[in-house]
Amino acid sequence: MKPHSDNVFTDQYRQAARKGIQNPVLQSALAALQARIGKGAAAAYQALPEGPELRHHAHDIRMKSIAHLDVLLETLADRVRKNGGNVFFANRAEDAVNYCLKVARRHDVKRVVKGKSMVTEEIGLNDALEAAGIETVETDLGEYIIQLAHEKPSHIIAPAIHKTRRDIGELFSRKLGIPYTDDPPTLTQAARKALREKFMSADMGTSGCNLACAETGHIATLSNEGNIRMSTTLPRVHMSFMGMERVTGRLADHDMLFRLLSRGAAVQTMATYVNYVGGPRYSGQVDGPDEFHLVILDNGRSKILADPELREILGCIRCAACLNVCPVYAKIGGHAYGFAYSGPIGTVITPLLTGINPARDLCLGETLCGACKEICPVDIDLPRMILTLRAKLADGDPGWDVTPVNKLEKGGMVAWSKMIQSRKRFDQSLKLARLGQKLLPGKGGMIRRLPPPFNGWTTERDLKQIADESFNEWWRKKG
């Protein structure tokens, strides 16, 4: 089952990309982010006691977990229940949302405070809670800013990166009723004051899950603000949402993965707050919820797991390191990807969750430079999977309900392949092309415009004309 269509806008990729390219504030912010964190992450891997090779070991750990998901998830659910928690396996986005609404109604919930979670963005939880008359408040500062502005996150860990201090100052002045200021500490204090009031009166708290541990039966979250802790301990009900792939077998694996995640995400040795939650509070404990619910979401992940070419994407730990080096993301920004996941990770996971044909522009728009694989803390081969998606779009794939995007282009590539395999055919084709280009508009040795269906190549640039004499022809004359 695909996510709610209201949350998917991948068909607007080209328009949104142009808008991002024309936004100087976004361009400047993303350039600064990539210069600081993108380059810093590579240096941080080098400084690891085990060296950058630890990434390859982490990849093996993640792939082993993915290969044994059935056992790990069953063990995790059993341990959480023994700890006094509740576990719900949601096959579809709607199932997860409906379970949350059911629990909220049973407890007469009027207000929910949310810790940062990409999975709840995926399933459209905020909109569903608000539609049910339940006030829903994002508590991560960046997510809170975006919520007040009625926008979507543009980065996995820096959701409000496209906004300036002035934008936030004007937003807070309108929404929080404070005098205008663009002073970051003052704005942060204003948000803290507003959020503390929400924390103290919330009936339910929700959170995401960076990783769960089958061995101990707990989920763990990482943050630098600490607000997730407020969402998981103050309300009387805590519900955590996790994609079914976000589980490891042993607690020892967490140390390694969290060290890598923190370096990839923010060039930190470790995030400021590491929060472990395994169930409701015990008798006599002051902090913690009366009820703990873990929602484990499938929503298309089982189908990915069954595909040997694409299951590697389930090893991703959502650190956003690939966003921080991707040249395409740096120009178009996160909103262009049209879904919860942006950048190279969104390029692969979004088509698999929402439909490869509708989201085709995402993988067709990438450069395949390989920077995402080089920076990934768990060495996920994103370029290989982007090529796999392109192959499915070219050839079709009944298993993924993919129809070929452009049969004419496919035929052209096949013809090109056959042509370059023969020296004679290649030389004859060059001669024909030299004659044909004389019919095209050109100036100064450049072709200004190609006819359909090739006109896309000259929309933004001119093409060099084919030389009157090829290098091979010149070389044969010299010999």
C-alpha positions, -999 to +999 in steps of 0.1 A: +000+000+000+014+034-010+015+064+014-013+089+014-014+107-020-018+140-002+018+136+010+034+127-024+042+153-050+070+136-070+054+145-103+063+182-095+100+174-094+110+195-124+090+226-114+101+224-078+137+219-089+136+251-110+122+270-081+150+257-058+177+267-083+163+302-085+162+306-047+195+324-036+188+319+001+185+282-004+216+280-026+237+299+000+224+278+029+230+245+012+265+255+000+274+264+036+260+232+049+279+210+024+311+229+029+310+224+067+294+190+073+299+173+040+336+177+040+338+173+078+322+138+078+349+123+055+376+137+079+356+123+109+356+088+094+394+090+090+397+099+127+378+068+139+400+046+160+391+017+137+396+039+106+372+045+078+370+007+072+345+006+100+319+017+075+323-016+057+319-036+089+288-015+096+274-024+062+278-061+070+260-056+103+231-039+086+228-064+059+229-093+084+201-076+103+181-072+071+186-108+062+172-119+096+144-093+100+117-119+107+136-133+137+148-099+150+114-083+148+097-112+165+124-111+193+120-073+196+082-075+199+085-102+225+110-083+246+090-050+245+059-068+256+078-084+284+089-049+294+052-039+297+049-022+263+025-028+234+036-036+199+016-031+167+027-043+133+013-019+107+011-034+072+001-001+056+003+036+064-034+037+071-030+009+097-004+028+116-025+060+116-057+043+126-039+025+155-026+058+168-061+074+165-076+044+183-052+047+212-057+085+213-094+083+215-093+056+242-073+081+263-093+111+253-062+128+239-065+165+231-028+173+225+001+153+211+037+165+213+059+149+186+096+141+186+113+142+153+103+114+130+106+108+093+082+078+094+054+099+107+060+123+078+058+093+055+024+082+068+009+117+071+003+114+109+001+151+116-027+157+091-047+127+104-044+138+141-054+174+132-083+161+112-095+142+142-095+174+163-062+166+181-037+194+184-003+181+172+029+200+180+063+193+165+090+198+192+122+197+173+130+234+167+134+230+130+103+209+126+084+234+148+094+263+126+083+243+095+050+234+111+042+270+120+050+280+084+027+252+071+056+238+050+074+204+046+110+197+058+137+204+032+164+183+049+163+152+071+183+168+100+180+205+091+143+208+081+143+246+081+176+252+063+158+272+036+147+299+060+167+329+071+167+344+106+145+372+093+120+347+080+119+330+114+117+363+132+087+374+112+071+339+116+075+339+154+062+374+156+030+364+137+025+330+153+038+334+188+029+371+193+064+382+203+081+414+192+101+410+160+137+400+164+162+380+143+184+372+172+188+334+173+191+330+211+160+352+216+141+332+190+152+299+206+140+311+240+106+321+226+102+286+210+113+269+242+088+289+263+060+280+239+069+244+237+073+239+274+037+249+279+027+222+253+049+196+270+033+202+304-002+198+291+002+170+264-018+138+267+004+118+243+039+119+230+052+104+198+087+098+185+106+081+158+132+055+162+168+057+150+175+020+158+158-007+179+176-035+196+161-070+196+185-083+223+172-058+249+138-049+236+142-011+234+142+017+208+168+044+208+167+080+195+195+105+189+191+143+191+210+175+199+181+193+215+166+169+241+130+176+232+125+140+222+131+131+258+104+155+269+080+139+244+088+104+256+087+109+294+062+137+303+030+126+285+011+096+300+012+078+267+042+074+244+040+059+209+071+053+189+070+047+151+097+028+133+102+014+099+105-024+102+141-023+089+154-002+118+164-030+141+197-046+151+204-078+168+228-068+196+232-038+218+270-039+209+260-030+174+244+003+185+277+018+197+293+013+163+263+025+143+256+055+165+292+067+163+291+065+125+256+081+123+267+110+145+297+116+123+278+114+091+249+135+102+267+164+121+304+156+123+300+147+160+317+120+180+282+113+195+249+131+195+242+152+226+212+131+237+209+093+233+176+082+246+167+045+253+131+035+257+119+000+264+085+003+279+063+022+304+077+034+337+079+009+365+061+012+398+078+039+419+095+056+390+088+093+386+096+098+349+081+079+320+047+072+304+020+049+318+017+033+284+043+026+258+034+016+222+057+006+194+043+008+159+064-012+134+057-001+099+059-021+067+042+001+041+061-014+011+093-025+028+085-062+025+084-058-012+118-041-012+132-068+011+121-094-015+141-077-043+178-089-041+189-059-062+172-032-040+170-046-005+204-029+003+185+004+007+169-010+039+203-008+055+201+031+055+201+047+089+188+081+078+218+102+088+215+126+058+252+123+050+243+117+014+224+150+012+254+168+026+275+159-004+251+155-033+256+182-060+220+178-072+204+182-038+227+212-033+211+230-062+174+219-060+168+215-023+147+190-004+112+202-015+118+191-051+118+155-041+081+157-032+081+133-002+095+128+033+128+116+020+150+138-001+185+137-016+201+105-029+183+083-002+150+098-014+159+092-050+159+054-043+135+049-014+107+072-026+101+054-059+100+021-041+075+033-016+053+055-038+057+040-074+087+039-097+068+054-127+053+084-108+086+092-091+108+085-122+123+120-124+140+115-090+164+088-102+167+103-137+179+136-122+209+123-105+245+127-117+258+092-105+290+109-093+293+084-065+298+109-036+268+095-017+284+061-015+317+075-005+302+094+024+276+069+036+285+057+071+272+023+063+286+022+027+252+019+010+257+016-028+231+042-038+245+048-074+241+011-082+204+012-071+198+044-090+210+026-121+188-004-113+158+019-112+168+035-145+170+001-160+135-008-148+122+025-163+139+017-196+129-020-199+098-022-177+093-045-147+059-063-141+069-071-106+072-034-097+043-024-121+068-004-141+060+005-177+089+016-200+091+054-199+105+061-234+106+033-260+120+056-286+150+065-263+155+028-256+155+021-293+180+049-299+203+035-272+202+000-287+210+015-322+238+035-307+253+004-290+252-016-323+267+013-342+297+018-320+305-019-321+315-016-358+342+008-370+326+009-405+291+017-392+305+043-368+324+061-396+294+060-419+272+074-392+296+103-386+295+112-423+257+112-423+257+133-391+280+159-406+256+163-435+226+164-413+239+190-389+241+215-418+203+216-418+202+227-381+204+262-368+239+270-357+265+297-351+302+298-344+306+261-347+278+254-322+243+238-328+217+261-313+187+239-314+180+202-320+147+188-334+123+167-312+127+143-295+163+156-289+154+192-283+158+188-245+196+187-250+196+223-264+170+239-241+197+253-218+229+249-238+244+248-273+261+217-287+295+215-304+292+206-341+308+174-353+342+182-367+348+180-404+375+154-398+376+129-369+408+121-350+410+087-366+407+101-401+434+127-393+457+100-378+453+077-409+463+106-431+493+114-409+504+077-410 
